[in-house]
Amino acid sequence: MDTNLRKLQLTELELFKKFAQFAAKHEIRYFALGGTLLGAVRHKGFIPWDDDMDIGVPREDYDRLLEICRSEETPFEMHTFFNDESYFRYFAQIQDPSIKVIRKDKQVQEITSSWVDIFPLDGMPNNRLIRTIHKYYVLWRRAAYRFSRFSTGVDFSKTKRPLPERILIAVGRILPVEKIFNTKKELIKLDRALKRFPYAKSDYLVNAMGAWKFKEMFHKKYYGNGRQYSFEDTVVWGPEDYDFVCTQLYGDYMTPPKEADRNHHQSEFFTDFLEKDMTEE
C-alpha cells in the first residue's frame, strides 16, 4: 500500500475516534456510510485504496452537532458553510491540517486537509407520490448548487453517469453557470429543501448529498437502531442490515472493483512537505 495513503487513513481514523467520543458524550447518533460501511464489512477497516471516511448523522442530531460545535471547544476542526466562508460543500467535514491532499477530480484542483465527511441523513415523505416529487425537487436544488461551483464542485472523473447528468454537465461546459447561480443562496435553498420532512416522522431516510444521491435512500427498518462493526483497531456504528444496504449500493459488494475505478477522488497525498513548498512559492 502507498505509505502516504496509509498515513492519510490513519490520520482520518484518529479524527473519527475523536468524533465518536464526542458523539457518545453528547448522545449524537451516527452510521457509517458508503465505502466506510463497505470497508467495515469487507475489510474490517478501510478499503485499501479508499482515501476518506463517510459518516451519516440523522438530521436532528446533525443540526444539534453543528450547534454544539459552535458553542463549545471541540477536539477536531469542524467546517461547514455556516462557519467557514471558504468552505463550499453542503455537508460538514472534520479536518486535520497535518496532511494535505490534492484532489484532481474537478476542473480546478483542490488542496485540502485530511478529512472525514459528516453527512446529514434526512427524512423523506411517507407518501410514494410526494416522495417522488420531493426527490426530483431536491435533485434540482442539488444541481443548481453544483452549477454554482461547476469548476470546483463537479467530479469530472466520474464515469458511467446517467444521461441527464451528462446533459447537465455538457450545459455547464457551455454556459457561464457559475455567474448565473450564487453558491450561498443555493446552499440555503438546498438546506430548506432537505429539512422539509422531519427525520423523526419519516419512514424513509436519505443521504441526498452523497455520491450515490437517491440510490442511498432506505426504509428506516434497514438502519434500525444500528449495530457495531469492527473497523481497524476500533468499532463504528452502521445500519443493522448491512447486506441490504451494501447490495443496493454496490450489487456484488464482496467483489472488489477494477483497479481503474479505485481512486474516487483522484487524490495525491502529502505531509508537511507540501506546506513547506507552498510557503516557499
PASEBA-1860 file (N, C-alpha, C; in nm, 3 decimals):
! residues 281
1> MDTNLRKL> 0.084/-0.120/0.000/0.000/0.000/0.000/0.087/0.125/0.000 ~ 0.042/0.230/-0.070/0.109/0.359/-0.071/0.121/0.409/0.073 ~ 0.244/0.443/0.116/0.264/0.484/0.255/0.195/0.616/0.286 ~ 0.189/0.708/0.188/0.117/0.834/0.210/-0.032/0.810/0.228 ~ -0.087/0.718/0.146/-0.229/0.686/0.160/-0.256/0.625/0.297 ~ -0.171/0.536/0.341/-0.193/0.473/0.472/-0.182/0.576/0.583 ~ -0.087/0.669/0.569/-0.075/0.774/0.671/-0.202/0.859/0.674 ~ -0.257/0.888/0.556/-0.382/0.963/0.548/-0.494/0.885/0.618
9> QLTELELF> -0.505/0.756/0.589/-0.610/0.675/0.651/-0.599/0.675/0.803 ~ -0.478/0.659/0.853/-0.460/0.654/0.998/-0.489/0.789/1.062 ~ -0.457/0.897/0.991/-0.491/1.031/1.040/-0.642/1.047/1.048 ~ -0.711/1.000/0.945/-0.858/1.008/0.944/-0.918/0.916/1.050 ~ -0.854/0.804/1.075/-0.903/0.714/1.180/-0.899/0.783/1.315 ~ -0.790/0.855/1.342/-0.781/0.929/1.469/-0.885/1.039/1.476 ~ -0.910/1.106/1.363/-1.017/1.205/1.358/-1.151/1.141/1.392 ~ -1.176/1.026/1.331/-1.303/0.957/1.357/-1.317/0.920/1.504
17> KKFAQFAA> -1.209/0.871/1.564/-1.216/0.831/1.705/-1.253/0.951/1.793 ~ -1.197/1.067/1.762/-1.232/1.188/1.838/-1.379/1.221/1.817 ~ -1.425/1.207/1.692/-1.567/1.234/1.664/-1.656/1.136/1.739 ~ -1.620/1.006/1.737/-1.702/0.904/1.801/-1.713/0.930/1.952 ~ -1.604/0.969/2.015/-1.606/1.000/2.158/-1.694/1.122/2.185 ~ -1.680/1.223/2.099/-1.760/1.345/2.112/-1.908/1.314/2.092 ~ -1.939/1.229/1.992/-2.077/1.191/1.965/-2.137/1.115/2.082 ~ -2.060/1.024/2.140/-2.109/0.948/2.255/-2.137/1.040/2.373
25> KHEIRYFA> -2.048/1.134/2.395/-2.063/1.229/2.507/-2.193/1.308/2.494 ~ -2.227/1.346/2.372/-2.345/1.432/2.350/-2.465/1.354/2.297 ~ -2.457/1.221/2.299/-2.566/1.135/2.254/-2.608/1.168/2.111 ~ -2.507/1.180/2.024/-2.528/1.202/1.881/-2.525/1.066/1.811 ~ -2.632/1.031/1.743/-2.635/0.906/1.668/-2.559/0.924/1.537 ~ -2.496/0.815/1.491/-2.432/0.820/1.360/-2.428/0.680/1.300 ~ -2.409/0.676/1.168/-2.396/0.549/1.095/-2.283/0.561/0.993 ~ -2.203/0.457/0.979/-2.106/0.450/0.870/-2.182/0.440/0.738
33> LGGTLLGA> -2.135/0.515/0.639/-2.199/0.517/0.509/-2.104/0.467/0.400 ~ -2.161/0.432/0.284/-2.085/0.408/0.164/-1.962/0.321/0.182 ~ -1.848/0.375/0.137/-1.724/0.299/0.142/-1.677/0.267/0.282 ~ -1.715/0.350/0.380/-1.676/0.321/0.518/-1.750/0.198/0.570 ~ -1.880/0.189/0.541/-1.956/0.070/0.577/-1.903/-0.052/0.502 ~ -1.882/-0.036/0.372/-1.830/-0.147/0.291/-1.694/-0.192/0.342 ~ -1.609/-0.096/0.378/-1.478/-0.132/0.432/-1.490/-0.211/0.560 ~ -1.583/-0.170/0.647/-1.603/-0.241/0.773/-1.649/-0.384/0.748
41> VRHKGFIP> -1.738/-0.402/0.650/-1.794/-0.534/0.621/-1.692/-0.622/0.549 ~ -1.626/-0.567/0.447/-1.540/-0.650/0.361/-1.396/-0.659/0.409 ~ -1.346/-0.552/0.477/-1.204/-0.546/0.513/-1.180/-0.528/0.662 ~ -1.288/-0.513/0.739/-1.274/-0.486/0.883/-1.195/-0.357/0.907 ~ -1.204/-0.265/0.813/-1.132/-0.139/0.823/-1.145/-0.064/0.692 ~ -1.048/0.020/0.660/-1.051/0.093/0.535/-1.046/-0.002/0.414 ~ -1.120/0.031/0.311/-1.093/-0.029/0.181/-0.950/0.012/0.147 ~ -0.864/-0.079/0.107/-0.721/-0.048/0.093/-0.689/0.076/0.008
49> WDDDMDIG> -0.772/0.109/-0.090/-0.744/0.223/-0.176/-0.832/0.344/-0.144 ~ -0.909/0.339/-0.037/-1.000/0.448/-0.003/-0.924/0.560/0.067 ~ -0.968/0.685/0.043/-0.895/0.799/0.098/-0.979/0.886/0.190 ~ -1.097/0.839/0.232/-1.175/0.918/0.326/-1.270/0.829/0.404 ~ -1.339/0.889/0.502/-1.442/0.821/0.577/-1.572/0.899/0.563 ~ -1.683/0.827/0.551/-1.815/0.887/0.535/-1.904/0.846/0.651 ~ -1.955/0.946/0.722/-2.040/0.925/0.839/-2.172/0.998/0.818 ~ -2.284/0.931/0.847/-2.415/0.992/0.837/-2.476/1.014/0.974
57> VPREDYDR> -2.536/1.131/0.994/-2.596/1.167/1.123/-2.741/1.208/1.099 ~ -2.838/1.144/1.165/-2.978/1.185/1.150/-2.994/1.335/1.168 ~ -3.080/1.396/1.086/-3.088/1.542/1.077/-3.099/1.613/1.211 ~ -3.186/1.566/1.300/-3.199/1.634/1.429/-3.066/1.635/1.504 ~ -2.997/1.521/1.502/-2.868/1.513/1.570/-2.761/1.593/1.495 ~ -2.770/1.595/1.363/-2.675/1.671/1.281/-2.682/1.820/1.315 ~ -2.803/1.875/1.316/-2.817/2.017/1.348/-2.772/2.047/1.491 ~ -2.802/1.954/1.582/-2.758/1.972/1.721/-2.605/1.965/1.730
65> LLEICRSE> -2.545/1.874/1.651/-2.400/1.863/1.648/-2.336/1.994/1.604 ~ -2.388/2.055/1.498/-2.332/2.182/1.450/-2.348/2.292/1.554 ~ -2.461/2.292/1.624/-2.483/2.392/1.728/-2.386/2.374/1.843 ~ -2.364/2.250/1.885/-2.270/2.222/1.994/-2.130/2.266/1.953 ~ -2.092/2.238/1.828/-1.958/2.275/1.781/-1.940/2.425/1.772 ~ -2.050/2.499/1.756/-2.041/2.645/1.755/-2.026/2.703/1.895 ~ -2.074/2.628/1.995/-2.082/2.685/2.130/-1.976/2.633/2.227 ~ -1.904/2.526/2.191/-1.802/2.476/2.282/-1.680/2.426/2.207
73> ETPFEMHT> -1.571/2.414/2.279/-1.446/2.368/2.217/-1.458/2.221/2.179 ~ -1.403/2.188/2.063/-1.410/2.051/2.013/-1.269/1.996/1.991 ~ -1.253/1.863/1.992/-1.121/1.803/1.972/-1.084/1.790/1.824 ~ -1.161/1.855/1.736/-1.134/1.849/1.593/-1.180/1.981/1.530 ~ -1.133/2.008/1.410/-1.178/2.124/1.334/-1.306/2.086/1.260 ~ -1.414/2.157/1.288/-1.541/2.133/1.218/-1.562/2.244/1.116 ~ -1.581/2.207/0.990/-1.602/2.304/0.883/-1.739/2.284/0.822 ~ -1.816/2.394/0.815/-1.945/2.395/0.747/-1.955/2.525/0.669
81> FFNDESYF> -2.053/2.532/0.580/-2.069/2.658/0.505/-2.128/2.767/0.594 ~ -2.172/2.730/0.715/-2.221/2.829/0.810/-2.107/2.900/0.882 ~ -1.998/2.828/0.912/-1.892/2.887/0.996/-1.762/2.914/0.922 ~ -1.756/2.882/0.791/-1.631/2.897/0.717/-1.666/2.949/0.577 ~ -1.632/3.075/0.552/-1.667/3.138/0.424/-1.596/3.073/0.306 ~ -1.482/3.009/0.331/-1.407/2.946/0.223/-1.453/2.802/0.195 ~ -1.541/2.751/0.279/-1.588/2.613/0.267/-1.717/2.612/0.186 ~ -1.721/2.538/0.075/-1.834/2.548/-0.017/-1.922/2.424/-0.022
89> RYFAQIQD> -1.889/2.319/0.052/-1.972/2.198/0.049/-2.096/2.215/0.138 ~ -2.203/2.141/0.104/-2.322/2.149/0.189/-2.300/2.074/0.319 ~ -2.247/1.953/0.312/-2.228/1.871/0.430/-2.102/1.916/0.505 ~ -2.094/1.876/0.631/-1.982/1.917/0.716/-1.861/1.826/0.697 ~ -1.745/1.876/0.734/-1.624/1.796/0.741/-1.551/1.827/0.871 ~ -1.492/1.723/0.931/-1.393/1.746/1.034/-1.258/1.723/0.968 ~ -1.160/1.808/1.002/-1.034/1.807/0.929/-0.914/1.806/1.022 ~ -0.803/1.753/0.968/-0.672/1.757/1.034/-0.574/1.815/0.934
97> PSIKVIRK> -0.522/1.936/0.960/-0.436/2.003/0.862/-0.293/1.947/0.854 ~ -0.260/1.844/0.931/-0.124/1.791/0.929/-0.091/1.720/0.798 ~ -0.195/1.677/0.725/-0.174/1.617/0.594/-0.258/1.693/0.492 ~ -0.195/1.730/0.382/-0.265/1.799/0.274/-0.290/1.702/0.159 ~ -0.404/1.720/0.095/-0.445/1.633/-0.014/-0.474/1.719/-0.137 ~ -0.420/1.679/-0.252/-0.455/1.743/-0.378/-0.559/1.655/-0.446 ~ -0.677/1.710/-0.466/-0.786/1.637/-0.532/-0.794/1.682/-0.677 ~ -0.786/1.585/-0.768/-0.781/1.614/-0.911/-0.907/1.571/-0.985
105> DKQVQEIT> -1.017/1.555/-0.911/-1.140/1.508/-0.972/-1.228/1.622/-1.021 ~ -1.183/1.747/-1.007/-1.260/1.863/-1.051/-1.185/1.936/-1.162 ~ -1.254/2.033/-1.226/-1.190/2.113/-1.330/-1.072/2.190/-1.273 ~ -1.090/2.241/-1.152/-0.983/2.312/-1.081/-0.937/2.225/-0.965 ~ -0.807/2.198/-0.958/-0.755/2.115/-0.850/-0.779/2.182/-0.715 ~ -0.805/2.099/-0.615/-0.831/2.149/-0.480/-0.727/2.095/-0.384 ~ -0.672/2.183/-0.302/-0.582/2.143/-0.195/-0.659/2.153/-0.064 ~ -0.671/2.042/0.007/-0.749/2.040/0.130/-0.675/1.962/0.238
113> SSWVDIFP> -0.719/1.977/0.360/-0.665/1.898/0.471/-0.729/1.760/0.469 ~ -0.665/1.663/0.534/-0.727/1.531/0.550/-0.862/1.550/0.620 ~ -0.957/1.464/0.588/-1.094/1.491/0.631/-1.174/1.366/0.659 ~ -1.283/1.386/0.734/-1.391/1.288/0.748/-1.520/1.362/0.713 ~ -1.595/1.309/0.618/-1.722/1.371/0.578/-1.832/1.337/0.678 ~ -1.909/1.438/0.717/-2.023/1.419/0.807/-2.149/1.463/0.731 ~ -2.228/1.366/0.688/-2.347/1.394/0.608/-2.473/1.394/0.695 ~ -2.568/1.484/0.667/-2.699/1.473/0.733/-2.781/1.364/0.667
121> LDGMPNNR> -2.850/1.286/0.747/-2.948/1.189/0.697/-3.085/1.252/0.712 ~ -3.153/1.272/0.600/-3.279/1.345/0.603/-3.399/1.255/0.582 ~ -3.512/1.301/0.635/-3.636/1.229/0.617/-3.694/1.250/0.479 ~ -3.769/1.150/0.432/-3.840/1.158/0.304/-3.989/1.136/0.329 ~ -4.075/1.191/0.241/-4.220/1.177/0.262/-4.262/1.030/0.266 ~ -4.358/1.000/0.348/-4.410/0.864/0.358/-4.496/0.826/0.237 ~ -4.564/0.926/0.178/-4.646/0.903/0.059/-4.556/0.887/-0.063 ~ -4.578/0.781/-0.140/-4.488/0.749/-0.251/-4.484/0.859/-0.357
129> LIRTIHKY> -4.600/0.913/-0.395/-4.605/1.017/-0.497/-4.533/1.143/-0.450 ~ -4.564/1.185/-0.327/-4.499/1.305/-0.273/-4.349/1.281/-0.258 ~ -4.312/1.157/-0.222/-4.171/1.123/-0.210/-4.098/1.139/-0.344 ~ -4.164/1.097/-0.451/-4.104/1.109/-0.584/-4.090/1.256/-0.625 ~ -4.194/1.334/-0.601/-4.189/1.478/-0.633/-4.078/1.546/-0.555 ~ -4.070/1.516/-0.425/-3.968/1.577/-0.341/-3.828/1.536/-0.385 ~ -3.814/1.411/-0.424/-3.684/1.363/-0.473/-3.634/1.449/-0.589 ~ -3.720/1.474/-0.687/-3.676/1.549/-0.804/-3.655/1.697/-0.773
137> YVLWRRAA> -3.730/1.748/-0.674/-3.706/1.886/-0.633/-3.569/1.898/-0.567 ~ -3.537/1.804/-0.480/-3.404/1.805/-0.415/-3.293/1.788/-0.518 ~ -3.313/1.702/-0.616/-3.212/1.684/-0.720/-3.191/1.814/-0.798 ~ -3.299/1.889/-0.822/-3.285/2.017/-0.891/-3.207/2.115/-0.804 ~ -3.240/2.124/-0.675/-3.169/2.215/-0.587/-3.020/2.173/-0.577 ~ -2.995/2.044/-0.576/-2.858/1.994/-0.574/-2.784/2.032/-0.702 ~ -2.851/2.019/-0.816/-2.790/2.054/-0.944/-2.761/2.204/-0.953 ~ -2.855/2.286/-0.904/-2.834/2.431/-0.906/-2.713/2.468/-0.821
145> YRFSRFST> -2.701/2.405/-0.705/-2.583/2.428/-0.620/-2.455/2.384/-0.691 ~ -2.458/2.267/-0.758/-2.341/2.219/-0.830/-2.303/2.314/-0.943 ~ -2.404/2.370/-1.012/-2.376/2.468/-1.117/-2.301/2.588/-1.059 ~ -2.339/2.630/-0.939/-2.277/2.748/-0.878/-2.129/2.725/-0.846 ~ -2.089/2.597/-0.835/-1.949/2.562/-0.810/-1.899/2.468/-0.919 ~ -1.935/2.496/-1.043/-1.914/2.399/-1.150/-1.768/2.357/-1.164 ~ -1.676/2.451/-1.158/-1.534/2.418/-1.180/-1.470/2.352/-1.060 ~ -1.525/2.373/-0.941/-1.465/2.318/-0.818/-1.554/2.216/-0.748
153> GVDFSKTK> -1.678/2.198/-0.795/-1.769/2.110/-0.724/-1.822/1.992/-0.803 ~ -1.789/1.984/-0.931/-1.838/1.874/-1.014/-1.724/1.776/-1.041 ~ -1.749/1.650/-1.014/-1.648/1.544/-1.031/-1.645/1.501/-1.178 ~ -1.544/1.549/-1.251/-1.534/1.518/-1.393/-1.469/1.382/-1.418 ~ -1.415/1.321/-1.315/-1.351/1.190/-1.331/-1.451/1.075/-1.321 ~ -1.572/1.106/-1.275/-1.671/1.002/-1.254/-1.721/0.947/-1.386 ~ -1.722/0.816/-1.398/-1.767/0.751/-1.522/-1.906/0.691/-1.502 ~ -1.967/0.650/-1.611/-2.097/0.582/-1.610/-2.207/0.668/-1.548
161> RPLPERIL> -2.203/0.799/-1.576/-2.311/0.886/-1.529/-2.438/0.861/-1.611 ~ -2.556/0.876/-1.550/-2.680/0.865/-1.628/-2.690/0.981/-1.726 ~ -2.770/0.963/-1.830/-2.782/1.062/-1.938/-2.818/1.202/-1.888 ~ -2.917/1.219/-1.796/-2.950/1.355/-1.750/-2.829/1.428/-1.691 ~ -2.746/1.357/-1.616/-2.628/1.420/-1.558/-2.528/1.460/-1.666 ~ -2.512/1.374/-1.767/-2.419/1.406/-1.876/-2.466/1.530/-1.952 ~ -2.598/1.543/-1.968/-2.653/1.660/-2.036/-2.627/1.787/-1.954 ~ -2.653/1.779/-1.823/-2.630/1.896/-1.737/-2.484/1.938/-1.738
169> IAVGRILP> -2.393/1.843/-1.736/-2.250/1.875/-1.739/-2.213/1.939/-1.873 ~ -2.271/1.889/-1.982/-2.246/1.948/-2.113/-2.295/2.092/-2.117 ~ -2.413/2.119/-2.057/-2.465/2.255/-2.049/-2.371/2.343/-1.969 ~ -2.321/2.288/-1.855/-2.231/2.364/-1.770/-2.101/2.400/-1.837 ~ -2.057/2.318/-1.930/-1.933/2.346/-2.002/-1.951/2.459/-2.104 ~ -2.077/2.481/-2.147/-2.104/2.581/-2.250/-2.146/2.715/-2.190 ~ -2.237/2.710/-2.091/-2.292/2.833/-2.034/-2.212/2.877/-1.911 ~ -2.212/3.008/-1.882/-2.141/3.060/-1.763/-2.223/3.037/-1.637
177> VEKIFNTK> -2.245/2.910/-1.601/-2.338/2.877/-1.493/-2.293/2.930/-1.358 ~ -2.163/2.943/-1.337/-2.115/2.993/-1.207/-2.151/3.140/-1.186 ~ -2.180/3.212/-1.296/-2.223/3.351/-1.284/-2.375/3.361/-1.268 ~ -2.444/3.257/-1.310/-2.591/3.256/-1.303/-2.639/3.218/-1.163 ~ -2.572/3.121/-1.100/-2.614/3.069/-0.970/-2.518/3.115/-0.860 ~ -2.574/3.167/-0.751/-2.496/3.213/-0.636/-2.485/3.100/-0.534 ~ -2.362/3.061/-0.499/-2.341/2.945/-0.413/-2.411/2.958/-0.279 ~ -2.394/3.071/-0.212/-2.452/3.087/-0.079/-2.605/3.076/-0.083
185> KELIKLDR> -2.665/3.141/-0.182/-2.811/3.136/-0.194/-2.858/2.994/-0.226 ~ -2.783/2.925/-0.312/-2.823/2.789/-0.348/-2.808/2.693/-0.230 ~ -2.706/2.713/-0.148/-2.688/2.630/-0.029/-2.804/2.648/0.068 ~ -2.851/2.771/0.084/-2.963/2.799/0.174/-3.091/2.734/0.121 ~ -3.116/2.744/-0.010/-3.233/2.681/-0.071/-3.227/2.529/-0.056 ~ -3.108/2.473/-0.078/-3.089/2.329/-0.063/-3.112/2.287/0.081 ~ -3.064/2.365/0.176/-3.082/2.336/0.317/-3.230/2.330/0.353 ~ -3.307/2.426/0.304/-3.452/2.428/0.332/-3.521/2.306/0.272
193> ALKRFPYA> -3.481/2.270/0.150/-3.544/2.156/0.084/-3.516/2.026/0.159 ~ -3.393/2.006/0.200/-3.355/1.881/0.267/-3.424/1.867/0.403 ~ -3.452/1.979/0.469/-3.511/1.977/0.603/-3.665/1.974/0.601 ~ -3.723/1.970/0.484/-3.868/1.989/0.474/-3.948/1.881/0.545 ~ -3.899/1.757/0.542/-3.972/1.647/0.604/-3.892/1.594/0.723 ~ -3.941/1.615/0.845/-3.865/1.580/0.965/-3.823/1.433/0.967 ~ -3.701/1.410/1.005/-3.646/1.274/1.011/-3.729/1.186/1.104 ~ -3.765/1.238/1.220/-3.833/1.158/1.322/-3.970/1.109/1.276
201> KSDYLVNA> -4.034/1.182/1.184/-4.169/1.147/1.139/-4.168/1.070/1.008 ~ -4.050/1.042/0.955/-4.040/0.980/0.823/-4.007/0.831/0.833 ~ -4.064/0.753/0.743/-4.033/0.610/0.736/-3.906/0.585/0.654 ~ -3.868/0.684/0.572/-3.752/0.669/0.486/-3.646/0.774/0.521 ~ -3.521/0.736/0.499/-3.410/0.829/0.518/-3.327/0.832/0.391 ~ -3.252/0.940/0.372/-3.167/0.951/0.254/-3.043/1.034/0.286 ~ -2.931/0.995/0.229/-2.811/1.078/0.225/-2.809/1.142/0.087 ~ -2.886/1.248/0.069/-2.905/1.306/-0.064/-2.781/1.375/-0.118
209> MGAWKFKE> -2.686/1.409/-0.031/-2.567/1.480/-0.075/-2.448/1.388/-0.097 ~ -2.467/1.258/-0.080/-2.360/1.164/-0.105/-2.344/1.137/-0.254 ~ -2.239/1.066/-0.290/-2.210/1.037/-0.431/-2.321/0.955/-0.497 ~ -2.394/0.874/-0.415/-2.497/0.788/-0.471/-2.632/0.856/-0.484 ~ -2.646/0.976/-0.428/-2.772/1.050/-0.430/-2.887/0.963/-0.378 ~ -2.995/0.947/-0.456/-3.113/0.877/-0.403/-3.103/0.726/-0.413 ~ -2.995/0.675/-0.465/-2.970/0.533/-0.450/-2.941/0.503/-0.303 ~ -2.908/0.608/-0.229/-2.879/0.595/-0.086/-3.001/0.633/-0.002
217> MFHKKYYG> -3.119/0.601/-0.052/-3.243/0.618/0.024/-3.289/0.479/0.067 ~ -3.324/0.467/0.195/-3.362/0.337/0.251/-3.479/0.354/0.347 ~ -3.561/0.251/0.356/-3.657/0.246/0.465/-3.578/0.237/0.595 ~ -3.626/0.306/0.696/-3.552/0.311/0.822/-3.532/0.174/0.886 ~ -3.614/0.078/0.850/-3.601/-0.053/0.913/-3.465/-0.116/0.883 ~ -3.402/-0.079/0.771/-3.273/-0.137/0.737/-3.159/-0.076/0.820 ~ -3.180/0.044/0.869/-3.084/0.106/0.959/-3.112/0.069/1.103 ~ -3.242/0.066/1.138/-3.282/0.031/1.274/-3.214/0.120/1.378
225> NGRQYSFE> -3.176/0.059/1.488/-3.102/0.132/1.592/-2.952/0.124/1.571 ~ -2.912/0.058/1.462/-2.770/0.046/1.433/-2.705/-0.072/1.503 ~ -2.588/-0.110/1.453/-2.507/-0.213/1.517/-2.361/-0.177/1.497 ~ -2.276/-0.233/1.580/-2.134/-0.200/1.573/-2.060/-0.298/1.481 ~ -1.961/-0.243/1.409/-1.876/-0.320/1.320/-1.730/-0.294/1.355 ~ -1.649/-0.396/1.345/-1.505/-0.377/1.364/-1.451/-0.290/1.252 ~ -1.363/-0.197/1.289/-1.302/-0.108/1.190/-1.162/-0.075/1.238 ~ -1.062/-0.133/1.169/-0.923/-0.117/1.212/-0.911/-0.159/1.358
233> DTVVWGPE> -0.864/-0.069/1.446/-0.848/-0.105/1.587/-0.960/-0.050/1.675 ~ -1.074/-0.016/1.611/-1.187/0.038/1.687/-1.316/-0.020/1.631 ~ -1.428/0.042/1.660/-1.557/0.000/1.605/-1.630/0.121/1.550 ~ -1.719/0.098/1.453/-1.807/0.203/1.403/-1.951/0.153/1.410 ~ -2.043/0.246/1.427/-2.185/0.213/1.418/-2.227/0.217/1.272 ~ -2.311/0.123/1.233/-2.362/0.120/1.097/-2.503/0.066/1.096 ~ -2.565/0.059/0.977/-2.702/0.005/0.967/-2.709/-0.139/1.016 ~ -2.823/-0.176/1.071/-2.840/-0.314/1.118/-2.830/-0.414/1.003
241> DYDFVCTQ> -2.895/-0.382/0.890/-2.896/-0.476/0.778/-2.795/-0.430/0.673 ~ -2.667/-0.456/0.699/-2.561/-0.413/0.608/-2.575/-0.479/0.471 ~ -2.626/-0.603/0.467/-2.634/-0.675/0.341/-2.730/-0.605/0.245 ~ -2.846/-0.563/0.293/-2.942/-0.494/0.207/-2.884/-0.361/0.160 ~ -2.824/-0.286/0.252/-2.769/-0.154/0.219/-2.657/-0.167/0.116 ~ -2.561/-0.254/0.142/-2.446/-0.269/0.052/-2.487/-0.326/-0.083 ~ -2.586/-0.416/-0.085/-2.633/-0.472/-0.211/-2.699/-0.366/-0.296 ~ -2.780/-0.280/-0.234/-2.846/-0.173/-0.309/-2.743/-0.077/-0.369
249> LYGDYMTP> -2.636/-0.050/-0.296/-2.536/0.045/-0.343/-2.438/-0.016/-0.441 ~ -2.393/-0.138/-0.413/-2.279/-0.194/-0.487/-2.310/-0.321/-0.565 ~ -2.426/-0.380/-0.546/-2.451/-0.509/-0.610/-2.371/-0.617/-0.539 ~ -2.283/-0.685/-0.612/-2.197/-0.787/-0.553/-2.086/-0.719/-0.475 ~ -2.118/-0.675/-0.354/-2.027/-0.588/-0.280/-1.902/-0.659/-0.227 ~ -1.902/-0.790/-0.224/-1.783/-0.861/-0.176/-1.677/-0.877/-0.285 ~ -1.710/-0.843/-0.409/-1.613/-0.847/-0.518/-1.555/-0.709/-0.540 ~ -1.425/-0.688/-0.521/-1.364/-0.555/-0.538/-1.378/-0.505/-0.681
257> PKEADRNH> -1.383/-0.371/-0.700/-1.395/-0.315/-0.835/-1.263/-0.326/-0.911 ~ -1.270/-0.295/-1.040/-1.148/-0.293/-1.120/-1.053/-0.186/-1.068 ~ -0.924/-0.208/-1.087/-0.824/-0.116/-1.032/-0.843/0.027/-1.081 ~ -0.888/0.044/-1.205/-0.905/0.179/-1.261/-1.015/0.258/-1.190 ~ -1.103/0.190/-1.119/-1.216/0.256/-1.052/-1.192/0.278/-0.903 ~ -1.069/0.261/-0.857/-1.047/0.256/-0.713/-1.014/0.388/-0.645 ~ -0.967/0.489/-0.715/-0.937/0.617/-0.651/-1.044/0.718/-0.689 ~ -1.152/0.720/-0.612/-1.268/0.801/-0.647/-1.234/0.949/-0.657
265> HQSEFFTD> -1.153/1.002/-0.568/-1.124/1.145/-0.565/-1.001/1.183/-0.648 ~ -0.939/1.087/-0.716/-0.819/1.116/-0.795/-0.721/1.198/-0.711 ~ -0.688/1.147/-0.592/-0.614/1.223/-0.493/-0.466/1.189/-0.491 ~ -0.387/1.289/-0.453/-0.247/1.269/-0.418/-0.229/1.322/-0.277 ~ -0.142/1.258/-0.199/-0.133/1.286/-0.057/0.006/1.337/-0.021 ~ 0.009/1.439/0.064/0.134/1.498/0.105/0.129/1.528/0.254 ~ 0.247/1.539/0.317/0.253/1.579/0.457/0.299/1.724/0.463 ~ 0.377/1.760/0.562/0.419/1.898/0.577/0.513/1.943/0.466
273> FLEKDMTE> 0.563/1.850/0.384/0.648/1.889/0.273/0.570/1.977/0.176 ~ 0.442/1.947/0.155/0.361/2.028/0.067/0.343/2.167/0.124 ~ 0.318/2.177/0.255/0.302/2.308/0.318/0.429/2.390/0.304 ~ 0.545/2.325/0.319/0.674/2.392/0.306/0.692/2.445/0.163 ~ 0.661/2.361/0.063/0.677/2.403/-0.075/0.586/2.520/-0.108 ~ 0.462/2.516/-0.055/0.368/2.625/-0.082/0.416/2.755/-0.020 ~ 0.478/2.745/0.099/0.530/2.864/0.166/0.644/2.925/0.087 ~ 0.732/2.840/0.033/0.848/2.888/-0.042/0.805/2.956/-0.171
281> E> 0.695/2.909/-0.232/0.647/2.972/-0.353/0.596/3.113/-0.327
END
